[in-house]
Amino acid sequence: MMTDLFAQFASTTSFGTPIILLAMLTPWLLLPAPSAKWINNRLTTSQNWFLTLFTKQLLSPLNTPAHKWAFLLTSLMVFLLGMNLLGLLPYTFTPTTQLSINLGLAVPLWLATVLTGFRNQFNHSLAHFLPEGTPTPLIPILILIETISLFIRPLALGVRLTANLTAGHLLIHLISSAVTAIYSLSLLASLLTLSVLILLTILEIAVAMIQAYVFVLLLSLYLQENT
């Protein structure tokens, strides 16, 4: 039972091609390509409005040097949002349920923010490891704690995204299996379970969008500390 339950998160292949590669490429293929027309269609206009609104919301608390990261952060948001939402469709694969994929995104971007801080403001970055006015006996302990908290940030980014999406997919899988199992026993109970499944699916759509935003938002907060 447990093997079948978690089999949906295993990366499969089709015609010798890993499905995970196709799932990571599909969000970019669905986005409308820019055109040279003076007047855009409704889809392109909606897309431009969303990207502009998100970029303003994301960069408003950041310092001016951090605005150079606008294209990277916005692209990451669209990438995660596309993979999370497409993974809710039947017979699809969600790459963001894989911890290796999420850590592959979190670790390099977190490391880039840390290196940016050490390059631009070295003394200020080192000051984070030891608050001012710390008693002398507590200095080694605080340095160790701050170092651990720094290196645990990319792990928290990856695990948060993986855990939230995996839990939602497991609940949907369990409740959808219960709908068909209860149908032969009671039609009313099956309909009630189906209504719970619909509500859970709506909740999971919201979680997919929120987790993509939270991932990029936390990364921007790490960037703010180092610029």
Secondary structure, DSSP 8 states (H G I E B T S, - for coil): -HHHHHGGGS--EETTEEHHHHHHHHHHHHS----S-SS--HHHHHHHHHHHHHHHHHHTTS-GGGGGGHHHHHHHHHHHHHHHHHTTSTT---GGG-HHHHHHHHHHHHHHHHHHHHHH-HHHHHHTTS-TT--GGGHHHHHHHHHHHHHTHHHHHHHHHHHHHHHHHHHHHHHHHHHHHHHTT-HHHHHHHHHHHHHHHHHHHHHHHHHHHHHHHHHHHHHHHT-
